[in-house]
Amino acid sequence: MIIDPKRFYSIKEVITKNGILPISTAAVYNAVKQGKIPSKELFGRICIPGSYLQALAEEASSYTA
């Protein structure tokens, strides 16, 4: 999946089978609530910045290289 750093992603987009994070919906909500994952509330929905997800993916790929 290509991550657009200028976009915001819904929690469902982040956790889907081919999504970005291989964790449960509850785990994402808990991490957001605890401030471990940055988020913004837009029109009543929790959204995660693409820039954070891209940085996370780049960090993870540096461990596997």
C-alpha positions in Angstrom: 0.0 0.0 0.0 1.3 3.4 -0.9 0.9 6.0 1.8 0.2 9.6 0.9 1.8 11.8 3.6 -0.6 14.6 2.9 -3.7 12.5 3.5 -5.6 11.5 6.6 -6.5 7.8 7.0 -9.5 6.4 8.8 -8.9 3.7 11.4 -10.5 1.1 9.1 -8.1 2.0 6.3 -5.2 1.6 8.8 -6.2 -1.9 10.1 -7.7 -3.6 7.0 -6.2 -6.9 5.8 -4.1 -5.0 3.3 -3.9 -1.9 5.5 -0.9 -0.3 7.1 -0.9 -1.6 10.7 -1.3 -5.3 11.5 -3.2 -4.7 14.7 -6.8 -4.8 15.8 -9.3 -1.9 15.8 -9.4 -1.9 19.6 -5.6 -1.6 19.7 -5.6 1.4 17.4 -8.4 3.1 19.4 -6.5 2.5 22.6 -3.2 3.8 21.1 -5.0 6.9 19.9 -6.6 7.4 23.3 -3.3 7.1 25.0 -1.6 9.5 22.6 0.7 6.8 21.1 -0.7 7.4 17.7 -1.3 11.0 16.6 -4.8 11.7 15.4 -7.2 14.4 14.5 -11.0 14.4 14.8 -12.5 15.5 11.5 -16.3 15.7 11.2 -16.7 13.3 14.1 -14.3 10.7 12.8 -10.8 9.9 14.1 -8.2 10.3 11.4 -4.5 9.4 11.4 -2.1 11.6 9.4 -0.4 9.9 6.5 2.9 11.5 7.4 2.9 9.6 10.7 2.1 6.3 8.9 4.8 6.9 6.3 7.4 7.6 9.0 6.3 4.4 10.8 6.6 2.3 7.6 10.0 3.8 6.8 11.2 3.0 10.4 9.9 -0.6 10.1 11.6 -1.1 6.7 14.9 0.0 8.1 14.7 -2.9 10.6 14.1 -5.5 7.9 16.8 -4.3 5.6 
